[in-house]
Amino acid sequence: MAVQSWIDILKSSKKTALIHDGKRKIHYLFTDGKEMAEEYDLKTDELIVRKWCHKSTLGVQGSWQVEVGEPLVSPAVSLDSDVIKESFCNPVLMRKDSKTSFQWRIRNLPYPIDVFSVFAEPSERCIVIKTSNKKYYKKFSVPDLDRSQLSLDNSALSFTHANNTLIVSYKKPKDILTLEQELLKELKKMKGNTEGDVDCKTQ
């Protein structure tokens, strides 16, 4: 069973827990050298952050890539620098899940809701967002579904638009909800260190 194999990978990874600032922080080290860091809200058990760190083929530590949560802020660049950086007006995609849905927010999209079209492309294993005014186009995958080898279903998709932000929701399949509950039970059994350092290189 594919879902079971991902939960087995999670269970067999080397995990370290830290309770800090109202959050349960978990660091996973997998047998292939990949690392994953997650943060859960202690009150609601909601996932706030998930990020990954992959070693290069030469074994060099890569940088952290955010899967869920606010994108990592790149180091400040002085105004007179020659470095070209993204405009603050550009659309920004971030993922923020709820208990029952995967959810993506794309800020800085000031167009009316009727120009947006959001649909799943099961053959390409991705969700597509496009506008009829040709101003925005985005394709992205749902890593949780890929890891559990679950197919995309258009009927699970919905979207709303408010305050220049498009919010795309995808209802979590039953298999994912079961997996998340099972994992959370495991994580709650861990004795979380509440102070001091922990072997968790999440910076």
N, C-alpha and C positions, 0 to 999 in steps of 0.2 A: 504494500500500500504506500503510495507516494507521500501522502500527508504524514504517515507514521515515520517514514524515513527522515523527513526534515525535523520532526520532534526528537527523533533519536539522535540526530546530529547535535541538536541543541542540548539535549540531556548529557551527551557524552563529552561536550566541550568543557574546557577548564573555565570555571566561572568564579568571579570575585564580586561580592556585593558591598555596597557602601550606602548608608542612610545619611543623607545630608540635605539641609535646606528644604525639607518637606518632600524630598524625592527619594525613590529607591533607585540607585544607580547600579547597573549590572555591566560587568565587562566580561566578554566571552573570548576565549582563545581557542580556535579550531585546530584540528590536527594538521590541516594544510597550511597553517601559519597565518590565515586570515584572522582579523580581530573585528569584533562588533561591540559597540557600546550602546546601551539603552538606558533611558530614564523614564520612570513611571511616577505619576502623582501618587503620593502615599494615601491621600484621602479617597480619590476616585478610582485608583488603579489604572487610569488612562495612560497610554504611551505618549510621552511628550517628545522624546528624541530617539532616533535610531541612526547610528552612523557606522560606516565601515572603513577599515584600513586594510589595504592589500599590499603585500610585499611584492617588489618587482621580481623579474626572473633571476636577477642577480642577488636577491635576498635583501635588497635595500628597503627600509621602511618607507611606505608611500604616505601621502597626506590623507586626512580623514575626509570621506565623502558622505554628506548628509542624505539619508533616505527619507526620514520623517523629522519634521521640525524646521525651525528657521535656518535658512542657508548660512553657512559660516561666513563671517564678514572678513573680506580680504584686508590685509594691512593698509592703513591709511596712506594715500599718495599725496604728496604736496601739490598745491595748485599749479606751481610753475614747472612741474615735472613734465617730461616728454611722453610719459606713459599714457597710452590711450586706455581710458576706462569706461565701463558701461555708464550710460546716462541714468540718473535717478528716475527718469520718466519711463524707462523701458519696462515692459511687463515682467513681473517677478513671480515665478511659480514656486510654491512651497506646499508640502503635504502636512496635514494636521488631521489625524484620524479621530473618530469618535468610537464609542464602544461597539457600535453596530455597522459603521461604514468606514471605508477608506475615503479620505477627503482631500481634495487639492484646491488651493486658493491661488488665483492668478490676479495679482494687483496691477493697477495702472491700465485697465481696459475700460475706457470711458464710453464704449458703444452700447446702443440699446440691446436688450436681451434677444430681440427677434433676428439679429444678424448672426447670432451664434448657432453653431451646429456641433453637437458633441455625440460621438458614437464610438463603439468598440469595433476593432478590426481583428476578429478572432484568429485569422490566418497569420497575421503579423504579430499577434499577441501584444497589441497596444491599444490605447485610447487615443482618439484623434479629436482635436478641437480646431475648428476653423470658422472664419467669418465670411459672410457673403460680400462684405466690402473689401475683401482681400488684405485686410490690415493685420491679421494675426493667424498663425498656423502653428500647431504644436502637436507632436506625437510623443507619448511616453508609455512606458510599460508599468505593470503592477508587479514588483518583485515578489510580493507575498504569494501571488497566484502562480508565478513561474516556479518558485521554490517547491510549492506543493503540487505542481503540474496540474493545475485546475484551469479550465478554459474560461474565456471571457464571455459574459452574457449581457447583451444590450439591455435586457429588461431590468438589470440591476443598476443601470446608470440613470442619474438625474442631475439637473443643474439649476442654479439660481444666479441672479446678478443683482448686486447692491453696492453702493458706494464705490463705483469703478472697479469692483472686484467680482470676478466670476468664480463661483463655488461649484465644483464638480464632485458629486458623491457616487460611490459605488458600494452597494449593499454587500456586506461581507457574507460569503457562502457559509453554510452550516459547518463544513469541514474546518474552515478558518476559525470560526467562533469556538469550536471544540478545542482546536489546537491552542488557541490563545488562553482559554480557561485552564487547560492542562499545564501549560507553561507557567502561568501565574501561580498556580498551586505549588509548583516546584520552586519558583523564585521566593515565595513567601516562607518556605521551609529553611532557606539559607539564613545563616546568622549574619546580618548586615553590620559591618563595622560602622560605628557612628562617629568616630573621630580618628584623627591620625591619618597617615598616608596608607594607600592601598596600591597594590601593584597593577595600576590601571593607567596606562599612558594614553589618556583620551585628549590631550591637548594637541 
